[in-house]
């Protein structure tokens, strides 16, 4: 694993451990990242636009993980905000039993603690173009 040998460090051991776990998830072949123009969450007859969504039962054998991030300019003004959403969705995968409120707090802490090189490396895993489907 060449990426983990030269990974940047923030100096905080816990933040660096979470960053390493994110890299392990991102290097996993079962994880797929997509960008769509519109990401919508459904509950009954209601639906609403969300920044991103993670599905841990993706694929034909229900063993894959899929992260879908909205590429709409009304949701994410720039790539930096898409990286924040990626951090949020990776935190959901890394800590599956943690509630949404605490994931948001964790996202805010990680975005503040990650150094520029770490955020840039995470952003390199995002696809450049949105998918049609």
Protein Blocks (a to p, Z undefined) as FASTA:
>chain_A
ZZlmmcccehiaklmmmmmmmmmmmmpmkbccdddfbdcddehjbccddfbdcdfkgcjk
opaccddddfbfklmmblmlmmmmmmmmmmmmmmmmbcfklmmmmmmmmmmmpcfklmmm
mmmmpcfbdcfZZ
